[in-house]
Amino acid sequence: MNRGKAFSGPVYSPENDFIRLRGQIRRVFNLMRDSRWRTLNEVARATGDPESSVSAQLRHLRKPHWGMHLIDKRHRGNPKNGLWEYRLVVNYGQIKLPL
């Protein structure tokens, strides 16, 4: 896997970040591939990763490099509360598991 293209961002350093981020995306994918709806907090508690990292990994799973999976998003409860939940729909035609 090309460590330089696997993740991105202005402060991404493949030497420092690739192993950690690969572990995060694996944990998020493995949890979410059952297509159950979860909040960022629920994913974070289940994986042990920070909510901000979970959110970033869900965005990565939408990218061609990670398989162009569908990430659905909807309000949980009253929309005025601002709580969102997410589910992963695996794109089996383009599946690229986080290795």
PENORDA-V752600 format. One record per residue. RES is the residue in one small letter. SS is DSSP state (h for helix, s for strand, l for the rest). Layout:
((RES SS) (RES SS))
This chain:
((m l) (n l) (r h) (g h) (k h) (a h) (f l) (s l) (g l) (p l) (v l) (y l) (s l) (p h) (e h) (n h) (d h) (f h) (i h) (r h) (l h) (r h) (g h) (q h) (i h) (r h) (r h) (v h) (f h) (n h) (l h) (m h) (r l) (d l) (s l) (r l) (w l) (r s) (t s) (l h) (n h) (e h) (v h) (a h) (r h) (a h) (t h) (g l) (d l) (p l) (e h) (s h) (s h) (v h) (s h) (a h) (q h) (l h) (r h) (h h) (l h) (r l) (k l) (p h) (h h) (w h) (g l) (m l) (h l) (l s) (i s) (d s) (k s) (r s) (h s) (r l) (g l) (n l) (p h) (k h) (n h) (g l) (l l) (w s) (e s) (y s) (r s) (l s) (v s) (v l) (n l) (y h) (g h) (q h) (i l) (k l) (l l) (p l) (l l))
